[in-house]
Amino acid sequence: MAIETELKLRIAPENMARLKRHPFLRSLSSGRATTRKIYSVYLDTTDLQLHHQRMALRLRRIGSQWFQTLKGGGGVQAGLHQRNEWETPVESECLNFALLDEIGATPLPEHLPQNIQPIFVTDFNRSIRLLKFEGALIEMGLDSGEIRAGNSKHPISEVELELKSGEPLRLFRLALNLLDIVPLEIEITSKAEYGYRLHSPFSPILTKVQIPKFKRHTPVKVALQNTIWACLSHLQANVPGAINKTGAEYLHQIRISLRRLRVVLNLAKILCADEELDSLHDHVRKLGNELGRSREWDVFATEILPAIYRDKNNDAYSGQQALARESEKHRQLSHQQVSTTLQSIDFQRLLLRFGAWLNGDYWKEFTYSGNLQDYSEKILRKYTQKAIERGNRINEVETREHLHKLRIACKNLRYCAELFIINPRKNQIKLLVKLQDILGALNDNAVALQLLDELRKNTTTDNISLIKKHILSNHTFHLKAFHIKWEHFIKLTDDSNLTNS
């Protein structure tokens, strides 16, 4: 069995020739590129048993030789694909299950041989170079062709960087160099997955974070690394839906992933300072702020205004059409900016930098050796105290800035409780979620007042004044709700002794 480690990158077909000819590649290669035609048939049962078990079985022809390959397990981290692979030559376009057994491949589902059939094919040309880069040997394949399932087709235009020897870090560093030559995008979806999507109807799936589970004695370093990977996976999984404007919730999930990522990066900074970590944290913060603008217009145009206009007896109802049109215009413009940002080279560079950093020297030099349980409890107490300090001052400092800081403190506390506590305090987390919702509504109202000022030029002042009055009334309602929930939170916190040092 081999473990295949490769980084996949999408490339526009018009940029393929430019990359092939670039002197940088020739400087890393001692020989000329070779080109192969690769034709593969992927097989499965009618109910796709292999796919559901995260396995792929194919017959591949390279030149005149056929190979059968079984892949399974592994995963994708920031575009880095790692999977178990069992491959053997076969005499023709015919599976030989006995050979898979001989090489110790993962057992296939029972009765599979009788039910197997072709599902889709991949048909592409691959230009191959062996590159020596920073002590690693990397096979670079430039793939051009298509995937076919029945009458459906999907184009192939990819750069595959497969690690033959050396560290995965070098794949990301090489990709960053290639990004300076031509635009590239990290590809988290395999050719096989695209084939299955052609075979069966597919639309972007809203993905929520999959929080890793840790044990008491899990090294803190491992917990931090795995949590950062989980945040990045959460981010990347929702990008297609946000770009295609499938729904506002995709962008919301992206912003959640960025906030969680900032929390974990902050924890890493506390334990082990690093210049690249500081830079990554700063870029994540700026990206979150930039994407937040679109979320603000979504909430204003699709939640706040409709809630006001549902009451037709409200005096503000008379001016709804003009204000609704103007806010929708701003909303669409902000969505376009989101798509531009998430398809930019800068965004791809940020993801590749994360991949390099997570596979780099920082983690070799990470020396904290404390118990994860003790560490997480210490962090929980710290964030609890910070939230309580801000919450207890709300009566004397009820400014938008203070409410915003309190909201962030509660978010940080909740995320730490969810991400790192070995025995989560479910009641505390539930209460934090409710507090977040209330503080979120207070923040939305404050933002809405600012957005109304931006809209003032293109609607009547009287109408805006009436809507402001409604928002301020709503603000008072949520502030009362906050005080009730906050008293519950303080009592629960005292009962749990979370503020004890």
C-alpha positions as CSV (number, residue, x, y, z in Angstrom):
1,M,0.0,0.0,0.0
2,A,1.2,3.5,-0.8
3,I,0.0,6.7,0.8
4,E,-0.6,9.3,-2.0
5,T,0.2,12.8,-1.0
6,E,-0.7,15.5,-3.5
7,L,-1.8,19.1,-3.8
8,K,-4.4,19.8,-6.5
9,L,-4.8,23.3,-8.1
10,R,-7.3,24.5,-10.7
11,I,-5.9,26.5,-13.6
12,A,-7.6,28.2,-16.4
13,P,-7.0,26.4,-19.7
14,E,-5.5,29.6,-21.3
15,N,-2.8,29.7,-18.6
16,M,-1.7,26.1,-19.0
17,A,0.7,26.8,-21.9
18,R,2.2,29.8,-20.1
19,L,3.0,27.7,-17.0
20,K,4.5,24.9,-19.1
21,R,6.9,27.3,-20.8
22,H,8.0,29.2,-17.8
23,P,11.8,29.2,-17.0
24,F,11.1,28.5,-13.3
25,L,9.9,25.0,-14.1
26,R,12.9,24.3,-16.4
27,S,15.2,25.5,-13.6
28,L,13.9,22.8,-11.3
29,S,13.8,20.0,-13.8
30,S,16.8,18.1,-15.2
31,G,14.8,16.6,-18.1
32,R,12.1,17.5,-20.5
33,A,8.4,17.1,-19.8
34,T,6.7,13.9,-21.0
35,T,3.1,13.7,-22.1
36,R,0.7,10.7,-21.5
37,K,-2.9,10.1,-22.4
38,I,-4.7,8.8,-19.4
39,Y,-8.1,7.1,-19.7
40,S,-9.8,5.9,-16.6
41,V,-13.1,4.1,-15.9
42,Y,-14.5,4.4,-12.4
43,L,-16.7,1.6,-11.2
44,D,-19.3,1.2,-8.5
45,T,-22.6,-0.4,-7.7
46,T,-25.9,1.1,-8.8
47,D,-26.4,2.4,-5.2
48,L,-22.8,3.7,-5.1
49,Q,-21.6,1.5,-2.2
50,L,-18.0,2.4,-2.7
51,H,-18.6,6.1,-2.9
52,H,-20.7,6.1,0.3
53,Q,-17.7,4.3,2.1
54,R,-15.3,7.0,0.7
55,M,-13.6,4.5,-1.6
56,A,-12.9,4.7,-5.3
57,L,-12.2,1.8,-7.7
58,R,-10.9,2.4,-11.2
59,L,-9.4,0.9,-14.3
60,R,-6.8,3.1,-15.9
61,R,-5.1,2.9,-19.3
62,I,-1.7,4.6,-19.7
63,G,-0.4,3.9,-23.2
64,S,-1.2,0.3,-23.8
65,Q,-1.0,-0.8,-20.2
66,W,-4.0,-1.2,-17.9
67,F,-3.9,-0.7,-14.1
68,Q,-6.5,-1.3,-11.4
69,T,-6.5,1.1,-8.4
70,L,-8.4,1.1,-5.2
71,K,-8.3,4.3,-3.1
72,G,-9.8,4.8,0.4
73,G,-9.5,6.7,3.7
74,G,-7.5,9.8,4.1
75,G,-8.8,13.3,3.7
76,V,-8.1,16.8,2.3
77,Q,-6.4,19.6,4.2
78,A,-6.2,23.0,2.5
79,G,-6.1,21.2,-0.9
80,L,-3.6,18.5,0.3
81,H,-5.1,15.1,-0.6
82,Q,-3.8,12.1,1.3
83,R,-5.3,8.7,0.6
84,N,-4.4,5.1,0.9
85,E,-3.8,3.6,-2.6
86,W,-3.5,0.0,-3.8
87,E,-2.5,-0.4,-7.5
88,T,-1.6,-3.4,-9.7
89,P,-1.2,-3.9,-13.4
90,V,-3.9,-6.0,-15.1
91,E,-4.0,-7.7,-18.5
92,S,-7.0,-5.8,-20.0
93,E,-9.9,-3.6,-19.1
94,C,-11.0,-6.1,-16.6
95,L,-10.9,-6.1,-12.8
96,N,-8.9,-8.8,-10.9
97,F,-10.1,-8.8,-7.3
98,A,-7.7,-11.6,-6.4
99,L,-4.7,-9.3,-7.1
100,L,-6.2,-6.7,-4.7
101,D,-6.4,-9.3,-2.0
102,E,-2.8,-10.4,-2.6
103,I,-1.5,-6.9,-2.0
104,G,-3.5,-6.4,1.2
105,A,-6.0,-3.9,-0.1
106,T,-8.9,-2.9,2.1
107,P,-11.7,-5.5,1.8
108,L,-14.4,-4.5,-0.6
109,P,-18.1,-4.7,0.3
110,E,-19.7,-8.2,0.1
111,H,-21.2,-9.2,-3.3
112,L,-19.5,-6.2,-5.0
113,P,-18.0,-8.2,-8.0
114,Q,-21.5,-9.2,-9.1
115,N,-23.0,-5.7,-8.9
116,I,-20.1,-3.5,-10.2
117,Q,-20.5,-1.4,-13.3
118,P,-19.0,1.7,-15.0
119,I,-20.2,5.0,-13.5
120,F,-18.1,7.6,-15.3
121,V,-14.8,8.1,-17.1
122,T,-12.0,10.6,-17.0
123,D,-10.1,11.2,-20.2
124,F,-7.2,13.7,-20.2
125,N,-3.6,14.4,-21.3
126,R,-1.0,14.7,-18.5
127,S,2.3,16.6,-19.0
128,I,4.7,15.4,-16.4
129,R,7.8,16.9,-14.9
130,L,9.9,15.7,-12.0
131,L,11.0,18.7,-10.0
132,K,13.7,19.1,-7.4
133,F,12.5,21.8,-5.0
134,E,14.1,22.7,-1.7
135,G,15.3,19.1,-1.1
136,A,12.0,17.4,-2.1
137,L,11.2,15.5,-5.2
138,I,7.9,16.5,-6.6
139,E,6.0,15.1,-9.7
140,M,4.1,17.9,-11.4
141,G,1.3,16.8,-13.6
142,L,-0.6,19.3,-15.9
143,D,-3.9,17.7,-16.7
144,S,-6.2,18.8,-19.6
145,G,-9.3,16.9,-20.6
146,E,-12.8,16.0,-19.4
147,I,-14.9,13.8,-17.1
148,R,-17.9,12.1,-18.7
149,A,-21.0,10.5,-17.1
150,G,-23.6,9.7,-19.7
151,N,-24.2,12.9,-21.7
152,S,-22.8,15.1,-18.9
153,K,-19.3,16.5,-19.0
154,H,-17.0,18.4,-16.7
155,P,-13.7,20.0,-17.9
156,I,-10.4,19.0,-16.4
157,S,-7.7,21.7,-16.1
158,E,-5.5,21.0,-13.1
159,V,-2.0,21.1,-11.7
160,E,-1.2,18.1,-9.5
161,L,1.8,18.3,-7.3
162,E,2.6,14.8,-6.0
163,L,5.2,14.3,-3.3
164,K,7.7,11.6,-4.2
165,S,10.1,12.4,-1.3
166,G,10.4,15.1,1.2
167,E,8.0,17.0,3.4
168,P,4.4,18.2,2.5
169,L,5.5,21.7,3.4
170,R,7.4,21.8,0.0
171,L,4.2,21.2,-1.9
172,F,2.7,24.4,-0.5
173,R,5.9,26.4,-1.0
174,L,6.1,25.3,-4.6
175,A,2.5,26.2,-5.2
176,L,3.1,29.7,-3.8
177,N,5.9,30.1,-6.3
178,L,3.6,28.9,-9.1
179,L,0.9,31.4,-8.0
180,D,3.4,34.2,-8.8
181,I,3.5,32.9,-12.4
182,V,-0.2,32.3,-13.1
183,P,-3.5,32.4,-11.2
184,L,-4.3,29.1,-9.5
185,E,-7.1,27.9,-7.1
186,I,-6.8,25.2,-4.5
187,E,-8.9,22.2,-5.6
188,I,-10.4,20.3,-2.7
189,T,-12.6,18.1,-4.9
190,S,-11.1,15.1,-6.6
191,K,-11.7,14.0,-10.2
192,A,-13.6,11.0,-8.8
193,E,-15.9,13.3,-6.7
194,Y,-16.6,15.4,-9.8
195,G,-17.5,12.3,-11.7
196,Y,-20.0,11.2,-9.0
197,R,-21.5,14.7,-9.1
198,L,-22.1,14.3,-12.8
199,H,-23.6,10.9,-12.3
200,S,-26.0,12.1,-9.5
201,P,-27.6,15.6,-9.2
202,F,-25.5,17.8,-7.0
203,S,-25.7,21.3,-5.5
204,P,-23.4,23.0,-3.0
205,I,-24.0,21.7,0.5
206,L,-24.1,24.0,3.5
207,T,-21.4,22.8,5.8
208,K,-21.1,23.5,9.5
209,V,-17.9,23.0,11.5
210,Q,-16.9,19.5,12.4
211,I,-15.3,20.0,15.8
212,P,-12.5,17.5,16.5
213,K,-12.9,15.3,19.6
214,F,-10.0,15.2,22.0
215,K,-9.0,13.2,25.0
216,R,-7.7,14.5,28.3
217,H,-4.1,13.8,27.5
218,T,-4.1,14.9,23.8
219,P,-1.1,17.1,23.3
220,V,-2.1,20.8,23.1
221,K,-0.1,21.1,19.9
222,V,-2.2,18.3,18.2
223,A,-5.4,19.9,19.5
224,L,-4.5,23.3,18.1
225,Q,-3.3,21.9,14.7
226,N,-6.4,19.7,14.2
227,T,-8.7,22.6,15.2
228,I,-7.1,25.0,12.7
229,W,-7.4,22.4,10.0
230,A,-11.1,21.9,10.9
231,C,-11.7,25.7,10.7
232,L,-10.0,25.9,7.3
233,S,-12.0,22.9,6.0
234,H,-15.2,24.6,7.2
235,L,-14.2,27.8,5.4
236,Q,-13.3,26.1,2.1
237,A,-16.4,23.9,2.0
238,N,-18.7,26.9,2.0
239,V,-16.9,29.0,-0.5
240,P,-18.6,27.6,-3.6
241,G,-22.1,28.3,-2.2
242,A,-21.0,31.9,-1.3
243,I,-19.5,32.5,-4.7
244,N,-22.5,31.1,-6.6
245,K,-24.9,33.2,-4.3
246,T,-26.7,29.9,-3.4
247,G,-27.8,31.5,-0.1
248,A,-26.7,34.0,2.5
249,E,-26.1,31.2,5.0
250,Y,-23.0,30.1,3.2
251,L,-21.4,33.5,3.8
252,H,-22.5,33.3,7.4
253,Q,-20.8,30.0,7.8
254,I,-17.6,31.4,6.3
255,R,-17.6,34.2,8.8
256,I,-18.1,31.8,11.6
257,S,-15.1,29.7,10.4
258,L,-13.0,32.9,10.3
259,R,-14.0,33.9,13.8
260,R,-13.3,30.4,15.2
261,L,-10.0,30.5,13.3
262,R,-9.0,33.8,15.0
263,V,-9.8,32.3,18.4
264,V,-7.5,29.3,17.9
265,L,-4.7,31.4,16.3
266,N,-4.9,33.7,19.4
267,L,-4.4,30.7,21.7
268,A,-1.4,29.5,19.6
269,K,0.1,33.0,19.8
270,I,-0.2,33.0,23.6
271,L,1.8,29.7,23.8
272,C,4.3,30.3,21.1
273,A,4.9,33.6,19.3
274,D,5.7,33.5,15.5
275,E,5.9,36.2,12.8
276,E,4.0,34.2,10.2
277,L,1.3,33.4,12.7
278,D,0.9,37.1,13.5
279,S,0.6,37.8,9.8
280,L,-1.9,35.0,9.1
281,H,-4.0,36.2,12.1
282,D,-4.0,39.8,10.7
283,H,-5.1,38.6,7.3
284,V,-7.9,36.5,8.7
285,R,-9.1,39.5,10.7
286,K,-9.1,41.7,7.6
287,L,-10.9,39.1,5.5
288,G,-13.6,38.7,8.2
289,N,-14.2,42.4,8.3
290,E,-14.3,42.6,4.5
291,L,-16.9,39.8,4.3
292,G,-18.8,41.3,7.2
293,R,-20.0,44.2,5.0
294,S,-22.1,41.8,2.8
295,R,-23.5,40.1,5.9
296,E,-24.6,43.5,7.2
297,W,-26.6,44.3,4.1
298,D,-28.1,40.8,4.0
299,V,-29.5,41.2,7.6
300,F,-30.7,44.8,6.9
301,A,-32.4,44.0,3.6
302,T,-33.8,40.6,4.3
303,E,-34.5,40.7,8.0
304,I,-34.7,44.1,9.6
305,L,-36.7,46.0,6.9
306,P,-39.1,43.2,6.2
307,A,-39.9,42.8,9.9
308,I,-40.8,46.5,10.0
309,Y,-42.8,46.4,6.8
310,R,-44.8,43.4,7.9
311,D,-46.8,45.7,10.1
312,K,-48.8,47.7,7.5
313,N,-50.1,50.0,10.2
314,N,-46.6,51.2,10.8
315,D,-46.0,54.7,9.5
316,A,-42.8,53.6,7.9
317,Y,-44.7,51.2,5.6
318,S,-45.5,54.0,3.1
319,G,-41.9,54.4,2.0
320,Q,-41.0,50.8,1.7
321,Q,-40.5,50.4,-2.0
322,A,-37.9,53.1,-2.5
323,L,-35.9,52.1,0.6
324,A,-36.1,48.4,-0.2
325,R,-34.9,48.9,-3.8
326,E,-31.9,51.0,-2.6
327,S,-30.9,48.6,0.1
328,E,-31.2,45.7,-2.3
329,K,-28.9,47.5,-4.7
330,H,-26.3,47.9,-1.9
331,R,-26.8,44.2,-1.0
332,Q,-26.1,43.0,-4.5
333,L,-23.0,45.1,-4.9
334,S,-21.6,43.7,-1.6
335,H,-22.3,40.2,-2.9
336,Q,-20.3,40.9,-6.0
337,Q,-17.5,42.0,-3.8
338,V,-17.7,38.8,-1.8
339,S,-17.4,36.7,-5.0
340,T,-14.4,38.8,-6.2
341,T,-12.7,38.4,-2.8
342,L,-13.2,34.7,-2.6
343,Q,-12.0,34.1,-6.1
344,S,-8.9,36.4,-5.8
345,I,-5.3,35.4,-5.9
346,D,-4.8,36.9,-2.4
347,F,-7.4,34.5,-1.0
348,Q,-5.7,31.5,-2.6
349,R,-2.3,32.7,-1.3
350,L,-3.7,33.0,2.2
351,L,-4.9,29.3,2.1
352,L,-1.6,28.1,0.7
353,R,0.3,30.0,3.4
354,F,-1.8,28.3,6.0
355,G,-0.9,24.9,4.5
356,A,2.8,25.8,4.5
357,W,2.7,27.1,8.1
358,L,0.7,24.1,9.4
359,N,3.3,21.8,7.9
360,G,6.3,24.0,8.8
361,D,8.9,24.6,11.6
362,Y,6.5,26.4,13.9
363,W,5.0,23.1,15.1
364,K,8.4,21.4,15.5
365,E,9.5,24.2,17.8
366,F,6.2,24.2,19.7
367,T,7.3,23.3,23.2
368,Y,4.2,23.6,25.4
369,S,3.8,20.2,27.1
370,G,0.9,20.7,29.5
371,N,-2.2,18.6,29.9
372,L,-5.0,19.5,27.5
373,Q,-7.6,19.3,30.2
374,D,-5.7,21.6,32.5
375,Y,-4.9,24.0,29.7
376,S,-8.5,24.2,28.4
377,E,-9.8,24.8,31.9
378,K,-7.3,27.6,32.4
379,I,-8.3,29.2,29.1
380,L,-12.0,28.8,29.9
381,R,-11.6,30.7,33.2
382,K,-9.7,33.5,31.5
383,Y,-12.4,34.0,28.8
384,T,-15.1,33.7,31.4
385,Q,-13.6,36.4,33.5
386,K,-13.2,38.7,30.5
387,A,-16.9,38.2,29.5
388,I,-18.1,38.9,33.0
389,E,-16.0,42.0,33.3
390,R,-17.5,43.4,30.1
391,G,-21.1,42.2,30.9
392,N,-21.2,43.7,34.4
393,R,-20.3,47.1,33.0
394,I,-23.2,47.3,30.5
395,N,-25.3,49.5,32.8
396,E,-22.6,52.1,33.0
397,V,-21.2,51.9,29.5
398,E,-24.0,51.1,27.0
399,T,-22.2,52.2,23.9
400,R,-22.2,50.3,20.6
401,E,-18.4,49.8,21.0
402,H,-18.9,48.2,24.4
403,L,-21.7,46.0,23.3
404,H,-19.6,44.9,20.4
405,K,-16.7,44.0,22.7
406,L,-19.0,42.1,25.0
407,R,-20.4,40.2,22.0
408,I,-16.9,39.2,20.9
409,A,-16.0,38.2,24.5
410,C,-19.1,35.9,24.6
411,K,-18.2,34.4,21.2
412,N,-14.6,33.8,22.3
413,L,-15.9,32.1,25.4
414,R,-18.4,29.9,23.5
415,Y,-15.9,28.9,20.9
416,C,-13.3,27.9,23.5
417,A,-15.9,26.0,25.4
418,E,-16.9,24.1,22.2
419,L,-13.5,23.6,20.7
420,F,-11.3,22.6,23.7
421,I,-13.2,21.6,26.7
422,I,-13.0,17.8,27.2
423,N,-16.3,17.7,29.1
424,P,-18.3,20.5,27.6
425,R,-20.7,22.4,29.9
426,K,-23.7,22.1,27.7
427,N,-25.9,24.4,29.8
428,Q,-23.3,27.1,29.7
429,I,-22.9,26.8,25.9
430,K,-26.7,26.9,25.4
431,L,-26.9,30.1,27.4
432,L,-24.0,31.6,25.6
433,V,-25.7,30.9,22.3
434,K,-28.8,32.7,23.5
435,L,-26.7,35.6,24.7
436,Q,-24.9,35.7,21.4
437,D,-28.3,35.9,19.6
438,I,-29.4,38.8,21.7
439,L,-26.1,40.7,21.4
440,G,-26.1,39.9,17.7
441,A,-29.6,41.5,17.4
442,L,-28.3,44.6,19.3
443,N,-25.3,44.8,17.0
444,D,-27.6,44.4,13.9
445,N,-29.7,47.3,15.1
446,A,-26.6,49.5,15.6
447,V,-25.3,48.6,12.1
448,A,-28.8,49.2,10.7
449,L,-28.7,52.8,12.0
450,Q,-25.4,53.4,10.2
451,L,-26.7,51.8,7.0
452,L,-29.8,54.1,7.1
453,D,-27.4,57.1,7.1
454,E,-25.8,55.7,3.9
455,L,-29.3,55.4,2.3
456,R,-30.4,58.9,3.3
457,K,-29.4,60.4,0.0
458,N,-31.9,58.3,-2.0
459,T,-35.0,58.2,0.2
460,T,-37.0,60.6,2.2
461,T,-35.7,61.8,5.6
462,D,-39.2,61.3,7.2
463,N,-39.2,57.6,6.3
464,I,-35.7,57.0,7.6
465,S,-36.6,58.8,10.9
466,L,-39.6,56.5,11.4
467,I,-37.6,53.4,10.7
468,K,-34.9,54.6,13.2
469,K,-37.6,55.0,15.8
470,H,-38.7,51.4,15.3
471,I,-35.1,50.1,15.5
472,L,-34.4,52.0,18.7
473,S,-37.6,50.5,20.2
474,N,-36.3,47.0,19.2
475,H,-33.0,47.8,20.8
476,T,-34.7,48.5,24.1
477,F,-36.6,45.2,23.9
478,H,-33.4,43.2,23.3
479,L,-31.5,45.0,26.0
480,K,-34.1,44.0,28.6
481,A,-33.8,40.4,27.3
482,F,-30.1,40.5,27.7
483,H,-30.2,41.6,31.3
484,I,-32.5,38.6,32.1
485,K,-30.2,36.1,30.4
486,W,-27.1,37.7,31.8
487,E,-28.4,37.1,35.4
488,H,-28.9,33.4,34.5
489,F,-25.4,33.3,33.1
490,I,-23.8,34.8,36.2
491,K,-25.6,32.4,38.5
492,L,-24.6,29.4,36.3
493,T,-21.0,30.6,36.2
494,D,-20.9,31.0,40.0
495,D,-22.4,27.6,40.5
496,S,-19.7,26.1,38.2
497,N,-16.9,28.0,39.9
498,L,-15.6,29.0,36.5
499,T,-14.2,32.3,37.8
500,N,-12.0,30.7,40.4
501,S,-8.3,30.9,39.5
